[in-house]
Amino acid sequence: MRKFDWKSTASLDIDCQRGFSPLCPNELPVPDGHTIVDALNAQAQLAMYRVGSMDCHPSNAVWIASKEHPQLSPVKGFINADLYWNAHCIVGTEGIELLPGLPEVAEYDFMVFKGIRPDMHPYGACYHDLFETLSTGLIDYLRMREVKTVIVGGLALDVCVKATAIQLAKRFDVVVNLAACRPIGDPKAAIEEMIQKGIEAISYA
């Protein structure tokens, strides 16, 4: 495995929440999503900074699926919510909590809370909007601390992990730790797309 310069490396936990795991089966459970904790904690030892992101959704979000609007059907009339999804990671519910075994939220060096607005459903952790104009502050935080490399893990590999890694790759050396990720579906296309963007894929646990 490649060596990392500890002082210029950050470890990023993307949306490692119960709502994306079998612990909350009625939300958006990623298969085996709850099994990535050890790998996330291991990769954090390679970095000076440990940062994270969390979906923090309101119960009145416009993109919550229903009988009239099935999951993955398109949302119309809102530019920053593209698809309907099952309710997940709603503020005040179990689903919003981090996976057991991860640090408390306040123990992270920086945490992004995304999707707070009812009319916004971002995927990447670097921007609140789908057009990547409204920064969450993550990029600024990393640049101010002269981070050069970001090791990424989280849920799901083929959605929010991919989106975040591609956003970060425009400014940093990005390494996706496959051992610390789980996909919703077949991950091959997502991994290939990230590699084409200059992102390295490793497996470290």
Backbone as a printed PyTorch tensor [residue, N CA C, xyz], in Angstrom:
tensor([[[  0.8370,  -1.2030,   0.0000],
         [  0.0000,   0.0000,   0.0000],
         [  0.8690,   1.2490,   0.0000]],

        [[  0.4130,   2.2680,  -0.6600],
         [  1.1530,   3.5240,  -0.7250],
         [  1.3070,   4.1310,   0.6590]],

        [[  2.3120,   4.9670,   0.8250],
         [  2.5310,   5.6640,   2.0850],
         [  1.8640,   7.0350,   2.0340]],

        [[  1.3960,   7.4880,   3.1950],
         [  0.7370,   8.7800,   3.2910],
         [  1.5360,   9.6920,   4.2150]],

        [[  1.6180,  10.9660,   3.8200],
         [  2.2100,  11.9850,   4.6800],
         [  1.1490,  12.3850,   5.7050]],

        [[  1.2940,  11.9260,   6.9350],
         [  0.2650,  12.0800,   7.9640],
         [ -0.1740,  13.5350,   8.1190]],

        [[  0.7860,  14.4660,   8.1240],
         [  0.4640,  15.8700,   8.3970],
         [ -0.3320,  16.5280,   7.2820]],

        [[ -0.2810,  15.9940,   6.0820],
         [ -0.9940,  16.6190,   4.9680],
         [ -2.1320,  15.7390,   4.4520]],

        [[ -2.5890,  14.8080,   5.2960],
         [ -3.6380,  13.8810,   4.8930],
         [ -4.8550,  14.0050,   5.7860]],

        [[ -6.0320,  13.9370,   5.1740],
         [ -7.3000,  13.9270,   5.9050],
         [ -8.0530,  12.6500,   5.5790]],

        [[ -8.7620,  12.1240,   6.5640],
         [ -9.6160,  10.9490,   6.3870],
         [-11.0650,  11.4140,   6.4420]],

        [[-11.8440,  11.0330,   5.4370],
         [-13.2150,  11.5310,   5.3010],
         [-14.2170,  10.3900,   5.3910]],

        [[-15.1240,  10.4750,   6.3730],
         [-16.2190,   9.5220,   6.5350],
         [-17.4820,  10.1170,   5.9110]],

        [[-17.9370,   9.5730,   4.8040],
         [-19.0670,  10.1410,   4.0750],
         [-20.3660,   9.4270,   4.4480]],

        [[-21.2660,  10.1440,   5.1020],
         [-22.6410,   9.6760,   5.3670],
         [-22.6740,   8.2840,   5.9910]],

        [[-21.8340,   8.0690,   6.9860],
         [-21.7470,   6.7590,   7.6510],
         [-22.8040,   6.6860,   8.7560]],

        [[-24.0520,   6.6390,   8.3310],
         [-25.1820,   6.7690,   9.2380],
         [-26.0500,   5.5210,   9.2480]],

        [[-26.7960,   5.3650,  10.3260],
         [-27.6450,   4.1860,  10.4790],
         [-28.7090,   4.1190,   9.3840]],

        [[-29.1590,   5.2640,   8.9090],
         [-30.1810,   5.2860,   7.8740],
         [-29.7290,   4.6960,   6.5580]],

        [[-28.4170,   4.5550,   6.3690],
         [-27.8800,   3.9340,   5.1660],
         [-27.3680,   2.5250,   5.4500]],

        [[-27.9200,   1.8920,   6.4610],
         [-27.4610,   0.5610,   6.8440],
         [-28.6440,  -0.3300,   7.1940]],

        [[-28.4130,  -1.6380,   7.3130],
         [-29.4880,  -2.5410,   7.7270],
         [-30.0170,  -2.2620,   9.1270]],

        [[-29.3590,  -1.4070,   9.8870],
         [-29.8570,  -1.0380,  11.2150],
         [-31.1740,  -0.2740,  11.1150]],

        [[-31.4160,   0.3550,   9.9750],
         [-32.6750,   1.0570,   9.7100],
         [-33.2140,   0.5530,   8.3710]],

        [[-33.8050,  -0.6250,   8.3600],
         [-34.1620,  -1.2880,   7.0970],
         [-35.2450,  -0.5950,   6.2960]],

        [[-35.9930,   0.3160,   6.9010],
         [-37.0610,   1.0060,   6.1790],
         [-36.5960,   2.3210,   5.5520]],

        [[-35.3170,   2.6320,   5.6820],
         [-34.8090,   3.8800,   5.1070],
         [-34.1120,   3.5780,   3.7760]],

        [[-32.8070,   3.7570,   3.7050],
         [-32.0600,   3.4300,   2.4830],
         [-30.9010,   2.5090,   2.8420]],

        [[-31.2040,   1.2810,   3.2560],
         [-30.1430,   0.3990,   3.7360],
         [-29.2130,  -0.0780,   2.6240]],

        [[-27.9440,   0.2700,   2.7420],
         [-26.9190,  -0.2450,   1.8380],
         [-26.4970,  -1.6150,   2.3620]],

        [[-26.4820,  -2.6350,   1.5260],
         [-26.0870,  -3.9650,   2.0000],
         [-24.7450,  -3.9480,   2.7260]],

        [[-24.7530,  -4.4780,   3.9400],
         [-23.5480,  -4.5340,   4.7830],
         [-22.9990,  -3.1460,   5.1240]],

        [[-23.8360,  -2.1430,   5.0430],
         [-23.3670,  -0.7860,   5.3210],
         [-22.8480,  -0.5890,   6.7300]],

        [[-23.2960,  -1.4020,   7.6560],
         [-22.8750,  -1.2690,   9.0490],
         [-21.5310,  -1.9360,   9.3260]],

        [[-20.9380,  -2.5550,   8.3200],
         [-19.7030,  -3.3180,   8.5320],
         [-18.4350,  -2.5440,   8.1670]],

        [[-18.5420,  -1.2670,   7.8840],
         [-17.3820,  -0.4960,   7.4210],
         [-16.6540,   0.2330,   8.5440]],

        [[-17.1520,   0.1340,   9.7680],
         [-16.6260,   0.9500,  10.8660],
         [-15.1510,   0.6810,  11.1370]],

        [[-14.7600,  -0.5930,  11.2090],
         [-13.3600,  -0.9030,  11.5020],
         [-12.4300,  -0.3450,  10.4380]],

        [[-12.8180,  -0.4460,   9.1860],
         [-11.9830,   0.0770,   8.1000],
         [-11.8990,   1.5990,   8.1460]],

        [[-13.0070,   2.2510,   8.4920],
         [-12.9880,   3.7110,   8.6320],
         [-12.0510,   4.1370,   9.7600]],

        [[-12.1270,   3.4410,  10.8820],
         [-11.2590,   3.7840,  12.0090],
         [ -9.7960,   3.5020,  11.6880]],

        [[ -9.5410,   2.4700,  10.8860],
         [ -8.1690,   2.1530,  10.4990],
         [ -7.6020,   3.2260,   9.5780]],

        [[ -8.3870,   3.6690,   8.5990],
         [ -7.8690,   4.6790,   7.6700],
         [ -7.6570,   6.0100,   8.3780]],

        [[ -8.4330,   6.2810,   9.4100],
         [ -8.2730,   7.5420,  10.1560],
         [ -6.9030,   7.6270,  10.8160]],

        [[ -6.2800,   6.4670,  11.1040],
         [ -4.9590,   6.4760,  11.7190],
         [ -3.8730,   6.9450,  10.7530]],

        [[ -4.2060,   6.9930,   9.4670],
         [ -3.2330,   7.4230,   8.4630],
         [ -3.2270,   8.9290,   8.2690]],

        [[ -4.1280,   9.6450,   8.9500],
         [ -4.3470,  11.0640,   8.6610],
         [ -4.3080,  11.9190,   9.9230]],

        [[ -3.8800,  13.1520,   9.7540],
         [ -3.8670,  14.0980,  10.8660],
         [ -5.2750,  14.5900,  11.1890]],

        [[ -6.1080,  14.6980,  10.1520],
         [ -7.4540,  15.2350,  10.3290],
         [ -8.4880,  14.1630,  10.0080]],

        [[ -9.5410,  14.1300,  10.8260],
         [-10.6740,  13.2460,  10.5290],
         [-11.9130,  14.1110,  10.3550]],

        [[-12.4620,  14.0740,   9.1550],
         [-13.6200,  14.9010,   8.8230],
         [-14.7580,  13.9920,   8.3690]],

        [[-15.9530,  14.5460,   8.3030],
         [-17.0890,  13.7120,   7.9290],
         [-18.2230,  14.5090,   7.3320]],

        [[-19.2090,  13.7840,   6.8300],
         [-20.4420,  14.4010,   6.3530],
         [-21.6190,  13.5710,   6.8280]],

        [[-22.7520,  14.2350,   7.0260],
         [-23.9740,  13.5720,   7.4630],
         [-25.1600,  14.1490,   6.7150]],

        [[-26.0340,  13.2830,   6.2230],
         [-27.3320,  13.7390,   5.7480],
         [-28.1610,  14.1300,   6.9670]],

        [[-28.7570,  15.3080,   6.9160],
         [-29.5890,  15.7930,   8.0230],
         [-30.8640,  16.3630,   7.4210]],

        [[-31.8300,  15.4940,   7.1650],
         [-32.9960,  15.8790,   6.3880],
         [-34.2080,  16.2310,   7.2540]],

        [[-35.0070,  17.1860,   6.7860],
         [-36.2550,  17.5030,   7.4810],
         [-37.3690,  16.5400,   7.0800]],

        [[-38.3490,  16.4110,   7.9360],
         [-39.4370,  15.4620,   7.6660],
         [-40.3570,  15.9370,   6.5490]],

        [[-40.2660,  17.2280,   6.1690],
         [-41.1230,  17.7660,   5.1100],
         [-40.3780,  17.9410,   3.7880]],

        [[-39.2880,  17.1920,   3.5960],
         [-38.5150,  17.3230,   2.3610],
         [-39.3810,  17.0040,   1.1410]],

        [[-39.1930,  17.7870,   0.0850],
         [-40.0350,  17.6420,  -1.1130],
         [-39.7390,  16.3660,  -1.8810]],

        [[-38.5900,  15.7340,  -1.6140],
         [-38.1600,  14.5620,  -2.3770],
         [-38.5280,  13.2330,  -1.7130]],

        [[-39.2490,  13.2540,  -0.6070],
         [-39.6010,  12.0070,   0.0790],
         [-40.6240,  11.2340,  -0.7470]],

        [[-40.3030,   9.9850,  -1.0270],
         [-41.1410,   9.1500,  -1.8930],
         [-42.4750,   8.8220,  -1.2260]],

        [[-43.4570,   8.5500,  -2.0760],
         [-44.8010,   8.2040,  -1.6220],
         [-45.4340,   7.2890,  -2.6720]],

        [[-46.6740,   6.9020,  -2.4520],
         [-47.3670,   6.0880,  -3.4490],
         [-47.5100,   6.8570,  -4.7580]],

        [[-47.7420,   8.1580,  -4.6640],
         [-47.8860,   8.9910,  -5.8610],
         [-46.5390,   9.2430,  -6.5380]],

        [[-45.4760,   9.2280,  -5.7600],
         [-44.1370,   9.5190,  -6.2780],
         [-43.1750,   8.4230,  -5.8150]],

        [[-43.0840,   7.3250,  -6.5450],
         [-42.2270,   6.2050,  -6.1350],
         [-40.7470,   6.5950,  -6.0970]],

        [[-40.0080,   5.8550,  -5.3090],
         [-38.5740,   6.0890,  -5.2030],
         [-37.8990,   6.0130,  -6.5700]],

        [[-36.9860,   6.9510,  -6.7930],
         [-36.1790,   7.0960,  -8.0080],
         [-36.9480,   7.7050,  -9.1750]],

        [[-38.2050,   8.0650,  -8.9840],
         [-38.9030,   8.8310, -10.0220],
         [-38.4520,  10.2850,  -9.9240]],

        [[-38.5160,  11.0480, -11.0200],
         [-37.9800,  12.4100, -11.0120],
         [-38.8440,  13.4000, -10.2350]],

        [[-38.1750,  14.2870,  -9.5390],
         [-38.8490,  15.3940,  -8.8520],
         [-38.9830,  16.5460,  -9.8400]],

        [[-40.1570,  17.1140,  -9.9360],
         [-40.3820,  18.2340, -10.8460],
         [-40.6340,  19.5150, -10.0490]],

        [[-40.1180,  20.6090, -10.5630],
         [-40.3790,  21.9070,  -9.9610],
         [-39.3280,  22.3900,  -8.9780]],

        [[-38.2910,  21.5750,  -8.7200],
         [-37.2280,  21.9740,  -7.7980],
         [-35.8840,  21.6720,  -8.4460]],

        [[-35.0100,  22.6600,  -8.5020],
         [-33.7600,  22.4900,  -9.2410],
         [-32.6790,  21.7870,  -8.4210]],

        [[-32.8440,  21.6980,  -7.1040],
         [-31.8260,  21.0720,  -6.2690],
         [-32.3050,  19.7960,  -5.5830]],

        [[-33.3560,  19.2130,  -6.1460],
         [-33.8170,  17.8840,  -5.7380],
         [-34.2310,  17.1740,  -7.0170]],

        [[-33.5010,  16.1360,  -7.3840],
         [-33.7210,  15.5360,  -8.7020],
         [-34.5610,  14.2640,  -8.6860]],

        [[-34.4680,  13.4700,  -7.6020],
         [-35.1680,  12.1920,  -7.5420],
         [-35.8800,  12.0200,  -6.2070]],

        [[-36.9520,  11.2310,  -6.2360],
         [-37.6150,  10.8710,  -4.9770],
         [-36.8630,   9.7150,  -4.3190]],

        [[-36.7390,   9.8080,  -2.9920],
         [-36.0770,   8.7770,  -2.1990],
         [-36.9320,   8.4520,  -0.9780]],

        [[-36.8020,   7.2390,  -0.4860],
         [-37.4340,   6.9250,   0.7860],
         [-36.9300,   7.8960,   1.8600]],

        [[-37.7710,   8.2040,   2.8090],
         [-37.3460,   9.0620,   3.9210],
         [-36.1490,   8.4180,   4.6190]],

        [[-35.1030,   9.2220,   4.8320],
         [-33.9060,   8.6890,   5.4720],
         [-33.1690,   9.8030,   6.1980]],

        [[-32.4840,   9.4070,   7.2530],
         [-31.6460,  10.3400,   8.0140],
         [-32.4170,  11.6050,   8.3960]],

        [[-33.6390,  11.4000,   8.8690],
         [-34.4790,  12.5290,   9.2780],
         [-34.0320,  13.0060,  10.6580]],

        [[-33.9310,  14.3150,  10.8060],
         [-33.5040,  14.9020,  12.0730],
         [-34.4130,  14.4160,  13.2050]],

        [[-33.7960,  13.9780,  14.2870],
         [-34.5500,  13.5070,  15.4390],
         [-34.8610,  12.0290,  15.4420]],

        [[-34.4380,  11.2960,  14.3970],
         [-34.7110,   9.8590,  14.3240],
         [-33.4070,   9.0710,  14.4610]],

        [[-33.5420,   7.7610,  14.6310],
         [-32.3700,   6.9010,  14.7440],
         [-31.5310,   6.9410,  13.4770]],

        [[-32.1750,   7.0790,  12.3420],
         [-31.4670,   7.0230,  11.0770],
         [-30.3950,   8.0660,  10.8920]],

        [[-30.5240,   9.1910,  11.5620],
         [-29.5390,  10.2630,  11.3900],
         [-28.2400,   9.9750,  12.1250]],

        [[-28.2750,   9.0620,  13.0930],
         [-27.1100,   8.8140,  13.9430],
         [-26.0040,   8.0920,  13.1810]],

        [[-24.7570,   8.3590,  13.6010],
         [-23.6130,   7.6790,  13.0120],
         [-23.6240,   6.1980,  13.3950]],

        [[-22.9610,   5.3980,  12.6020],
         [-22.8810,   3.9670,  12.8630],
         [-22.2070,   3.7110,  14.2110]],

        [[-22.6600,   2.7240,  14.9520],
         [-22.0210,   2.3800,  16.2200],
         [-20.5400,   2.0530,  16.0210]],

        [[-19.7110,   2.6190,  16.8910],
         [-18.2770,   2.3820,  16.8010],
         [-17.5010,   3.5320,  16.2010]],

        [[-18.2040,   4.4850,  15.5810],
         [-17.5480,   5.6930,  15.0740],
         [-17.4590,   6.7280,  16.1950]],

        [[-16.5920,   7.7330,  16.0480],
         [-16.5190,   8.7790,  17.0700],
         [-17.8430,   9.5350,  17.1910]],

        [[-18.0000,  10.2270,  18.3070],
         [-19.1180,  11.1420,  18.4400],
         [-18.9390,  12.2780,  17.4310]],

        [[-20.0350,  12.8930,  17.0270],
         [-19.9630,  13.9640,  16.0280],
         [-18.9790,  15.0510,  16.4460]],

        [[-19.0210,  15.4510,  17.7130],
         [-18.1650,  16.5390,  18.1920],
         [-16.6870,  16.1710,  18.2270]],

        [[-16.3700,  14.8870,  18.0760],
         [-14.9780,  14.4640,  18.0940],
         [-14.3150,  14.5700,  16.7260]],

        [[-15.0910,  14.7790,  15.6790],
         [-14.5120,  15.0020,  14.3580],
         [-13.8910,  16.3970,  14.2930]],

        [[-12.8850,  16.5500,  13.4520],
         [-12.2710,  17.8660,  13.2800],
         [-13.1760,  18.8090,  12.4950]],

        [[-13.9990,  18.2490,  11.6100],
         [-14.9350,  19.0600,  10.8230],
         [-16.0520,  18.1360,  10.3610]],

        [[-17.2810,  18.6260,  10.4250],
         [-18.4250,  17.8180,   9.9990],
         [-19.3440,  18.6480,   9.1100]],

        [[-19.6970,  18.0910,   7.9730],
         [-20.6440,  18.7060,   7.0520],
         [-22.0430,  18.1580,   7.3410]],

        [[-23.0090,  19.0500,   7.5120],
         [-24.4090,  18.6500,   7.6670],
         [-25.1330,  19.0820,   6.3960]],

        [[-25.5500,  18.1150,   5.6000],
         [-26.0870,  18.4470,   4.2800],
         [-27.5290,  17.9900,   4.1230]],

        [[-28.2270,  18.6360,   3.1880],
         [-29.6140,  18.2820,   2.9360],
         [-30.5780,  18.8170,   3.9740]],

        [[-30.1980,  19.8750,   4.6590],
         [-31.0400,  20.4300,   5.7170],
         [-32.2720,  21.1210,   5.1360]],

        [[-32.1020,  21.7610,   3.9950],
         [-33.2260,  22.4560,   3.3580],
         [-34.2010,  21.4320,   2.7680]],

        [[-35.5150,  21.6510,   2.9050],
         [-36.4800,  20.6850,   2.3630],
         [-36.4820,  20.6010,   0.8480]],

        [[-35.9690,  21.6330,   0.1810],
         [-35.9710,  21.6450,  -1.2780],
         [-34.5910,  21.3580,  -1.8720]],

        [[-33.6730,  20.8200,  -1.0450],
         [-32.3260,  20.5020,  -1.5210],
         [-31.9530,  19.0850,  -1.1180]],

        [[-31.4280,  18.3270,  -2.0690],
         [-30.9560,  16.9720,  -1.7710],
         [-29.6230,  16.7540,  -2.4720]],

        [[-28.5330,  17.2740,  -1.8940],
         [-27.2200,  17.0930,  -2.5140],
         [-26.6830,  15.6940,  -2.2730]],

        [[-25.7490,  15.2840,  -3.1000],
         [-25.1000,  13.9830,  -2.9510],
         [-23.6630,  14.1500,  -2.4630]],

        [[-22.9040,  15.0000,  -3.1280],
         [-21.5400,  15.2630,  -2.6860],
         [-21.5090,  16.0840,  -1.4110]],

        [[-20.4190,  15.9440,  -0.6600],
         [-20.2850,  16.6270,   0.6250],
         [-19.6810,  18.0180,   0.5150]],

        [[-19.2950,  18.4200,  -0.6840],
         [-18.6100,  19.7080,  -0.8320],
         [-19.5430,  20.8720,  -1.1310]],

        [[-20.7790,  20.5670,  -1.5790],
         [-21.7100,  21.6340,  -1.9610],
         [-23.1250,  21.2930,  -1.4920]],

        [[-23.8430,  22.3320,  -1.1200],
         [-25.2290,  22.1510,  -0.6950],
         [-26.1780,  21.9860,  -1.8760]],

        [[-25.7750,  22.4500,  -3.0590],
         [-26.6640,  22.4250,  -4.2240],
         [-26.1020,  21.5030,  -5.2970]],

        [[-26.9740,  21.0640,  -6.1850],
         [-26.5740,  20.1410,  -7.2380],
         [-25.7040,  20.7960,  -8.3090]],

        [[-25.7050,  22.1350,  -8.3530],
         [-24.9220,  22.8430,  -9.3670],
         [-23.5280,  23.2210,  -8.8600]],

        [[-23.2280,  22.8290,  -7.6170],
         [-21.9030,  23.0140,  -7.0170],
         [-21.4820,  24.4780,  -6.9710]],

        [[-22.3820,  25.3110,  -6.4580],
         [-22.0700,  26.7260,  -6.2890],
         [-22.0820,  27.1580,  -4.8210]],

        [[-22.8160,  26.4340,  -3.9660],
         [-22.9660,  26.8240,  -2.5640],
         [-22.1250,  25.8790,  -1.7050]],

        [[-20.9530,  26.3470,  -1.2830],
         [-19.9870,  25.5020,  -0.5940],
         [-20.4470,  25.1310,   0.8160]],

        [[-20.1250,  23.8960,   1.2080],
         [-20.3560,  23.4700,   2.5880],
         [-19.2060,  23.8600,   3.5090]],

        [[-18.1160,  24.3380,   2.9450],
         [-16.9410,  24.7100,   3.7270],
         [-15.8960,  23.6120,   3.8380]],

        [[-16.2020,  22.4010,   3.3530],
         [-15.2490,  21.3030,   3.4760],
         [-13.9570,  21.5750,   2.7120]],

        [[-14.0730,  22.0150,   1.4750],
         [-12.8770,  22.3060,   0.6730],
         [-12.0430,  23.3950,   1.3320]],

        [[-12.6980,  24.4480,   1.8070],
         [-11.9790,  25.5420,   2.4620],
         [-11.2580,  25.0540,   3.7140]],

        [[-11.9260,  24.2150,   4.4970],
         [-11.2970,  23.6770,   5.7050],
         [-10.0170,  22.9240,   5.3520]],

        [[-10.0900,  22.0500,   4.3640],
         [ -8.9370,  21.2450,   3.9870],
         [ -7.8050,  22.1020,   3.4180]],

        [[ -8.1540,  23.0780,   2.6220],
         [ -7.1220,  23.9360,   2.0280],
         [ -6.4370,  24.7870,   3.0920]],

        [[ -7.1960,  25.2980,   4.0560],
         [ -6.6110,  26.1260,   5.1160],
         [ -5.6160,  25.3350,   5.9610]],

        [[ -5.8030,  24.0320,   6.0380],
         [ -4.8850,  23.1860,   6.8080],
         [ -3.8440,  22.5090,   5.9230]],

        [[ -3.7530,  22.9770,   4.6950],
         [ -2.7400,  22.5300,   3.7460],
         [ -2.7780,  21.0140,   3.5210]],

        [[ -3.9960,  20.4770,   3.5280],
         [ -4.1770,  19.0690,   3.2060],
         [ -3.9300,  18.8550,   1.7200]],

        [[ -3.2200,  17.8090,   1.4120],
         [ -2.9370,  17.4770,   0.0160],
         [ -3.6460,  16.1920,  -0.4240]],

        [[ -3.8350,  15.2550,   0.5090],
         [ -4.4280,  13.9620,   0.1940],
         [ -5.6390,  13.7190,   1.0840]],

        [[ -6.7220,  13.2290,   0.4770],
         [ -7.9330,  12.8840,   1.2200],
         [ -8.2390,  11.4110,   0.9790]],

        [[ -8.3080,  10.6460,   2.0720],
         [ -8.6920,   9.2370,   2.0040],
         [-10.1820,   9.1610,   2.3030]],

        [[-10.9340,   8.5620,   1.3870],
         [-12.3920,   8.6110,   1.4530],
         [-12.9750,   7.2270,   1.7070]],

        [[-13.9580,   7.1770,   2.6070],
         [-14.7500,   5.9790,   2.8190],
         [-16.1680,   6.3850,   3.1500]],

        [[-17.1090,   5.4420,   3.0800],
         [-18.4740,   5.7840,   3.4670],
         [-19.5330,   5.1120,   2.6280]],

        [[-20.7210,   5.7330,   2.6460],
         [-21.9200,   5.1680,   2.0220],
         [-22.6190,   6.2110,   1.1550]],

        [[-23.1420,   5.7990,   0.0620],
         [-22.8340,   4.5410,  -0.6090],
         [-21.7530,   4.8130,  -1.6520]],

        [[-20.9710,   3.7950,  -1.9460],
         [-19.8410,   3.9630,  -2.8550],
         [-20.2580,   4.5440,  -4.1930]],

        [[-21.3620,   4.0710,  -4.7460],
         [-21.7680,   4.4560,  -6.0900],
         [-22.6970,   5.6690,  -6.1280]],

        [[-22.8710,   6.3380,  -4.9940],
         [-23.6970,   7.5590,  -4.9780],
         [-22.9060,   8.6890,  -4.3090]],

        [[-23.0320,   8.8510,  -3.0080],
         [-22.4360,  10.0010,  -2.3360],
         [-20.9200,   9.9260,  -2.2330]],

        [[-20.3680,   8.7210,  -2.0910],
         [-18.9140,   8.5990,  -2.0650],
         [-18.3370,   9.0140,  -3.4140]],

        [[-18.9080,   8.4840,  -4.4860],
         [-18.4310,   8.8430,  -5.8210],
         [-18.5530,  10.3370,  -6.0740]],

        [[-19.7030,  10.9160,  -5.7560],
         [-19.9230,  12.3440,  -6.0080],
         [-18.9250,  13.1940,  -5.2330]],

        [[-18.6960,  12.8620,  -3.9730],
         [-17.7650,  13.6320,  -3.1500],
         [-16.3390,  13.4820,  -3.6370]],

        [[-15.9380,  12.2590,  -3.9540],
         [-14.5700,  12.0210,  -4.4170],
         [-14.2740,  12.8120,  -5.6890]],

        [[-15.2240,  12.8500,  -6.6070],
         [-15.0270,  13.5960,  -7.8510],
         [-14.9450,  15.0920,  -7.5760]],

        [[-15.7670,  15.5910,  -6.6580],
         [-15.6790,  17.0070,  -6.2900],
         [-14.3040,  17.3290,  -5.7070]],

        [[-13.8190,  16.4910,  -4.8130],
         [-12.5350,  16.7410,  -4.1540],
         [-11.3580,  16.5960,  -5.1070]],

        [[-11.4870,  15.7080,  -6.0950],
         [-10.3770,  15.4200,  -6.9960],
         [ -9.9830,  16.6160,  -7.8590]],

        [[-10.8360,  17.6200,  -7.9180],
         [-10.4960,  18.8310,  -8.6690],
         [ -9.4340,  19.6560,  -7.9490]],

        [[ -9.2170,  19.3640,  -6.6480],
         [ -8.3050,  20.1790,  -5.8450],
         [ -7.3190,  19.3810,  -5.0070]],

        [[ -7.5850,  18.0910,  -4.8070],
         [ -6.7420,  17.2820,  -3.9280],
         [ -6.4080,  15.9420,  -4.5760]],

        [[ -5.3990,  15.3010,  -4.0170],
         [ -5.1120,  13.9010,  -4.3370],
         [ -6.1230,  13.0720,  -3.5510]],

        [[ -6.9720,  12.3190,  -4.2250],
         [ -8.0550,  11.5900,  -3.5670],
         [ -7.8400,  10.0830,  -3.7060]],

        [[ -7.9850,   9.4010,  -2.5860],
         [ -7.8580,   7.9530,  -2.5410],
         [ -9.1450,   7.3940,  -1.9460]],

        [[ -9.8280,   6.5290,  -2.6600],
         [-11.0320,   5.8860,  -2.1460],
         [-10.6450,   4.5400,  -1.5610]],

        [[-10.9860,   4.3510,  -0.2970],
         [-10.6980,   3.0990,   0.3930],
         [-11.8940,   2.1610,   0.2260]],

        [[-11.7870,   1.2320,  -0.6850],
         [-12.9080,   0.3430,  -0.9920],
         [-13.3100,  -0.5140,   0.1990]],

        [[-12.3610,  -0.8080,   1.0860],
         [-12.6840,  -1.5990,   2.2690],
         [-13.5950,  -0.8440,   3.2210]],

        [[-13.6120,   0.4820,   3.1100],
         [-14.4160,   1.3240,   3.9930],
         [-15.6560,   1.8580,   3.2930]],

        [[-16.0510,   1.2210,   2.1960],
         [-17.2330,   1.6290,   1.4300],
         [-18.1020,   0.4000,   1.1600]],

        [[-19.3720,   0.6590,   0.9020],
         [-20.2620,  -0.3810,   0.4060],
         [-21.1580,   0.2560,  -0.6640]],

        [[-21.4080,  -0.4430,  -1.7720],
         [-22.2410,   0.1000,  -2.8410],
         [-23.6940,  -0.3230,  -2.7100]],

        [[-24.5590,   0.4220,  -3.3860],
         [-25.9510,   0.0050,  -3.4940],
         [-26.0760,  -1.1180,  -4.5200]],

        [[-25.3970,  -0.9380,  -5.6540],
         [-25.4630,  -1.9230,  -6.7270],
         [-24.0820,  -2.3760,  -7.1300]],

        [[-23.9070,  -2.7060,  -8.4020],
         [-22.6140,  -3.1240,  -8.9270],
         [-21.6670,  -1.9190,  -8.9140]],

        [[-20.5330,  -2.0060,  -8.2230],
         [-19.6590,  -0.8330,  -8.0790],
         [-18.6990,  -0.6000,  -9.2390]],

        [[-18.6600,  -1.5010, -10.2140],
         [-17.6230,  -1.4240, -11.2420],
         [-17.6530,  -0.1160, -12.0070]],

        [[-18.8250,   0.3230, -12.4180],
         [-18.9190,   1.5570, -13.2010],
         [-18.4960,   2.7630, -12.3810]],

        [[-18.9000,   2.8030, -11.1120],
         [-18.5340,   3.9310, -10.2520],
         [-17.0370,   3.9790, -10.0250]],

        [[-16.4330,   2.8130,  -9.7890],
         [-14.9880,   2.7760,  -9.5760],
         [-14.2490,   3.2130, -10.8350]],

        [[-14.6950,   2.7430, -11.9790],
         [-14.0530,   3.1180, -13.2370],
         [-14.1750,   4.6200, -13.4940]],

        [[-15.3380,   5.1830, -13.2070],
         [-15.5180,   6.6260, -13.4040],
         [-14.5740,   7.4120, -12.5090]],

        [[-14.4300,   6.9820, -11.2610],
         [-13.5300,   7.6910, -10.3510],
         [-12.0820,   7.5710, -10.8090]],

        [[-11.6850,   6.3950, -11.2510],
         [-10.3180,   6.2130, -11.7320],
         [-10.0440,   7.1200, -12.9270]],

        [[-11.0140,   7.2530, -13.8150],
         [-10.8720,   8.1320, -14.9740],
         [-10.6990,   9.5990, -14.5630]],

        [[-11.1870,   9.9430, -13.3810],
         [-11.0520,  11.3150, -12.8620],
         [ -9.7500,  11.4900, -12.0760]],

        [[ -8.9060,  10.4830, -12.0930],
         [ -7.6200,  10.5850, -11.4170],
         [ -7.6340,  10.1490,  -9.9680]],

        [[ -8.7020,   9.4840,  -9.5360],
         [ -8.8330,   9.0320,  -8.1540],
         [ -8.2550,   7.6280,  -8.0230]],

        [[ -7.4890,   7.4140,  -6.9760],
         [ -6.9030,   6.0980,  -6.7410],
         [ -7.8300,   5.2600,  -5.8710]],

        [[ -7.9330,   3.9730,  -6.1570],
         [ -8.7420,   3.0600,  -5.3720],
         [ -7.8240,   2.0450,  -4.6900]],

        [[ -7.9440,   1.9390,  -3.3630],
         [ -7.1650,   0.9770,  -2.6050],
         [ -8.1160,   0.1830,  -1.6950]],

        [[ -7.5890,  -0.7960,  -0.9980],
         [ -8.3730,  -1.5180,  -0.0090],
         [ -7.5320,  -1.6260,   1.2460]],

        [[ -7.9070,  -0.8700,   2.2880],
         [ -7.1300,  -0.8100,   3.5210],
         [ -8.0690,  -0.9480,   4.7010]],

        [[ -7.8310,  -1.9110,   5.5500],
         [ -8.6960,  -2.1310,   6.7090],
         [ -7.8560,  -2.4220,   7.9450]]])
